Amino acid sequence: MSETDLEAIKERNARVEADKAWETSWARRLFIALVTYIIAAYYMHSVGLGNALLGAFVPTGGYLLSTLSLSFVKNFWLKNIYKK
């Protein structure tokens, strides 16, 4: 394996690690939660549902709760379903 091949592998590994770090980061989760809140509040206000700013916490909270429980589901899936 040449030095160029090793460098390409190292660069790829660095990109994969950065992507994984982003996927599991709180910054990503909070950004998605913020966007979810804004869209839900706008929609609820547009269709005339009462107290849209408070009601928009429901889908936002659901999203955040789902991100917390995914690690448990992932571990269960890895141990019991995904078998290489």
N, C-alpha and C positions, 0 to 999 in steps of 0.2 A: 504494500500500500504506500503510495507516494505522500509526500508532505502536503501537497495540494489537497489530496483526498482527506487527510486527517483534519486539515483546516476547515474544509467544507463540512465535515461531520461535526466539528466543534461549533461552527456557526449555526448549523441546523439545531443542535442540541440546545444552544443558548436561546434560539427563537422559540423552541418548544417549551422550554422552562419559563420563558417570559409569558407566553400565551397561557400556560397553566396557572401561573401566578395571577394573571389578570382575571382569568375565569373564576378563581376562587377568592378574589380580593373583596374586601368590604367596600372599597371605592366603587367597584363595578355594581355591587348590590345596591348601594345607596343611590347611585346615579339612576339605575333602572327604577328604583322605588320612587325617586323624585319625579321622573318622567311619567310613571304610572299615576302618581298622585295628580299631577298637572292635567293630564289627559282625562282622568276620571272626573276631576272637579269641573273641568270645562264642559265635558259631556253632560254631567248632571245639571249644571247650570243652564246649558243650552236647551235641554228638554224640560226644564221647569221643575225638577225634583227639589224638594225642600232641603235646605242647609247642605249645599253641595260641598262646601269646604270640609265639613265634618264627615259627610258620607263618603268622601273620597279616601278616607283612611281605611275603609273596609277592604277594597282590592289591594291597596298598598300593604296593609298588614298581612293579608293573605299571601302576597308575594314574598314578603320577608320571612314569614313563618315557613313557607315552602322551601326557602333556601337553607333554613336551619335544619330541617328534617331530612334534606337530601343526603347528607353524609351518612345518616343511619341507614337509609334505604340503599345507598350505594354500597356500604359495607355488607349489608345483608345480601345484596345482589352478587357481589364479588365472591362471597363465601359459599352461597347456596345455589346460584343459578349459572353464573359465568364460570365455566370450567374449561381451561385450555388443556 
